Amino acid sequence: MYYEDLKISAEKIVMSDKTKEELIKNCEEIVEVKKMNKKKISAKKIAVIAVVTACLCCTAAGVVYRGGFRDIVRFDGAVVGTRYEQATDEIKVSVTAESEKLTVIAEAADPAAFPYAAIEALKLNDYKIVGENGEKIIENLPLEGSVFSGGKAKMIVPLQDLDNGGYKLIIRSFEGSSKGDQPLVISGYWEVEFSF
Amino acid sequence: MSNEKPIGNCEEVFNAYGDMLFRLCFIMLGNEADAKDAVQDAVVSYLTKKDGFKNAEHEKAWLITTAKNKCRDIFRSKSRYREINIEDLQDMLPDEKEANCIEILMSIPEKYRLVLTLYYIEGRKVNEIAKIIGKTPSAVKMRLQTGRKMLKEIYIKEGF
């Protein structure tokens, strides 16, 4: 008896026409917005795929990567400087060995490109000179900055009592500076052999 | 699959299932505003669904399950403040006896209310309800039995 009454009563619970119209309108709007968002995401996906494809094509065609900037982050997360990485192909290094000094000439392939256009002085930052057997002769001896002009700098590494034989200069980074700016570490990998 | 029932448009869905969904949500949530929200969410889910349905029965069962889940979401988020809105109920059922009848159903716990609503009001079979709520048919029967007992106690207590 109760359940029959329950069904009859419940069937009278219906949406008013006004509520129905309102809900139809709301649902259509929400669905439309969702569709638009989906299209936007699809467009973004296509753009990302295009960029990745372009990068892969460039690599395949043998195009040389340019270096890039990266923040130097302290232990607590604070950014304390900037580093320019993967500059190996952008700087040519040559040396002239004399009995008491090694003259290192660093030359930017494109002096007008950033960061080389903004650098006023350059010095060796992380470097070492090793002997024929790989033994370390000099490592990170502090040096004065040399003028970097026309995309070129001449740096002097003092040498003392080196025996005759073959040696190798390995550079992992330079440090560029300009007035009023924090020093910029330019990293890469350069190896130059010399002998006495 | 080509023999699938395609997703209907918004108006078709409301014409075919709107009242059924609204009734279920209203009984589950106890007020018109929440019931409207639940129906709206369920219909939006339906309209943005990628796959079609095997048949009309499958479609209806899917909508009931979705509406039930939307009610549960709203129910959980507002459970502390959940109240039956008597004014809403009286607006829809001006007859006092009919309003009391539904109010008693609304006063029992959610899990029994849902099973009783689907069984007695929507006319679903025990196996169908079991699928909708994700329980075994025996569990549905147990809930029906307990729910009926609760209703009877309130019915007697209220002097109907």
Interface residues (C-beta under 8 A of the other chain):
Chain A: Y2 Y3 D5 L6 K7 I8 S9 A10 E11 K12 I13 V14 M15 T19 K20 E22 L23 I24 N26 C27 E28 I30 V31 K34
Chain B: C10 E11 F14 G18 D19 F22 R23 F26 I27 E32 K36 V39 Q40 V43 V44 L47 T48 M92 L93 D95 K97 E98 A99 C101 I102 L105 T117 Y120 I121 L151 Y155 F160
